Amino acid sequence: MRDQAPVGALASPVEVTAATVQRGDIIQLGGQACRVRDLFQLPHGAKQLVFESGELLAIHTRTRLIALRLLRRR
């Protein structure tokens, strides 16, 4: 990713599923870091992720991925 983390922000690796993925999570796919721009609910608890690059990824309810999540310090 070319975007710089905001000052006072920490990136923390977290395990995400269809139930816990959030906008802004950074997921590495095929060696490329992709930031989640939007989410859509699919049948049976699955989600479709839309990345800033325009790519789509549908994840099943049991899919587990490692993502970087920016945590802001207060």
C-alpha positions in Angstrom: 0.0 0.0 0.0 1.3 3.5 -0.8 -0.9 5.2 1.8 0.9 6.2 5.0 -0.6 5.3 8.4 -2.0 8.3 10.2 0.3 9.7 12.9 -0.6 8.0 16.2 -1.9 4.9 14.5 -0.6 1.3 15.0 -1.2 -1.6 12.7 -2.1 -4.8 14.4 -2.4 -8.2 12.8 -5.8 -9.8 13.5 -7.6 -12.9 12.3 -10.8 -11.9 10.5 -13.8 -13.9 9.3 -16.9 -13.0 7.4 -18.4 -11.9 10.8 -15.5 -9.7 11.9 -14.0 -8.2 8.7 -14.3 -4.3 8.6 -13.8 -1.6 6.1 -10.2 -0.4 6.1 -8.8 -3.8 7.0 -5.7 -4.6 4.9 -5.6 -8.2 3.6 -2.7 -9.7 1.7 -3.8 -11.6 -1.4 -1.3 -13.1 -3.8 1.5 -11.1 -2.3 -0.3 -7.8 -2.7 -1.8 -5.8 0.1 -5.4 -4.9 -0.5 -7.5 -2.5 1.6 -11.2 -3.3 2.1 -13.3 -0.4 0.7 -16.8 -1.9 1.1 -18.6 -5.1 2.3 -21.8 -6.8 1.1 -23.7 -9.4 2.9 -24.3 -12.7 0.9 -26.6 -15.6 1.7 -25.7 -18.0 4.6 -23.5 -15.4 6.4 -20.9 -15.0 3.7 -19.6 -11.6 2.7 -18.3 -10.0 -0.5 -15.3 -7.7 0.0 -14.7 -4.9 -2.4 -11.1 -3.6 -2.4 -9.8 -0.1 -3.2 -8.2 -1.6 -6.3 -11.7 -2.7 -7.6 -11.1 -6.4 -7.0 -13.8 -8.5 -5.4 -13.4 -11.4 -2.9 -16.3 -13.5 -1.6 -15.5 -15.2 1.8 -17.4 -18.1 3.3 -18.5 -18.0 7.0 -15.7 -20.4 7.9 -12.9 -18.6 6.0 -10.2 -17.2 8.2 -7.7 -14.5 7.0 -5.0 -12.5 8.6 -5.5 -8.8 8.2 -3.8 -5.6 9.4 -6.1 -3.3 11.2 -5.2 0.3 12.1 -5.7 1.1 15.7 -5.7 4.8 16.6 -4.0 5.9 19.8 -6.0 8.4 21.9 
